[in-house]
Amino acid sequence: MERFNYRKLNELEVRRQYQFKISKWIEGLDKLNDSEEINRAWENIRGDFKNSTTDSLGLHKLKHHKPWFDEECLCFLDQRKQVKMQ
């Protein structure tokens, strides 16, 4: 799943650039043809918005955590099972 880095909007220059791109994008919505299929139009709108946002803000990098359930946990679980069986 992709997440945009909205914290960059706290920077004035990034915010201005983003506002400019989005306003240009919104102006382009008026040029849509009524005859264009609604699903295709929606996909185009969604893609353009996503590209504008990705260009301006970038993606939020998720932290990769170490798995908490590792080999040591499995060993303790096996020991517990053995104790219960006795």
Secondary structure, 3 states (H helix, E strand, C coil): CCCECHHHHHCHHHHHHHHHHHHHHHHHHCCCCCCCCHHHHHHHHHHHHHHHHHHHHCECCCCCCCCCCCHHHHHHHHHHHHHHHC
